[in-house]
Amino acid sequence: MRMEKIAITMDGSLVRILDNLVKLHVFPNRSKAIQQSVKEKVERLDHTGLARECAKLDSNFERKMSEEGFVGDLSQWPQY
């Protein structure tokens, strides 16, 4: 993957926290810490988008679709 250099401006207290995490070897350097943080946030937003789309589904329609073809007595099902 091609890496690109960017410049960012951050609150000083946040930079001190970041530097402390590097000092404690939680991250190897500032750059890796920020990369991982941004990656995790983007992944979380992707999942949030999926949740929003799922919320648009009609639960009654989805239930009917899932139960389609579901007929018969449960006692005839094998035991697990």
Secondary structure, DSSP 8 states (H G I E B T S, - for coil): -----------HHHHHHHHHHHHTTSSSSHHHHHHHHHHHHHHHHHHHHHHHHHHTS-HHHHHHHHHTT--S-GGGS---
